[in-house]
Amino acid sequence: MQKNKNRQLILHVRAIILSRLLENLQNNYNIDDKRIYLIGVSNGAMGVWSQLYYHPNRYAAAIALMGCANIHLPESRIKICSLPM
């Protein structure tokens, strides 16, 4: 149980880091908010699912290749069901 909580915490921290990086890029470059796409392979795909869970309205579409979603909360499906995958 503790191992799963630690894993979820790590995923959450990584999601925060990526979010801040993206915000920094948006503040410093001319980025179209409607054209931000998320792509990840293996561990990166797990990061895709994590980003979609924490920021479901930020991305235009996503591709998650060969990675599982580590978020097992029922509401996670509701949050991301309208996003093109």
Secondary structure, 3 states (H helix, E strand, C coil): CHHHHHHHHHHHHHHHHHHHHHHHHHHHCCCCHHHCEEEEECHHHHHHHHHHHHCCCCCCEEEEECCCCCCCCHHHHHHHCCCCC
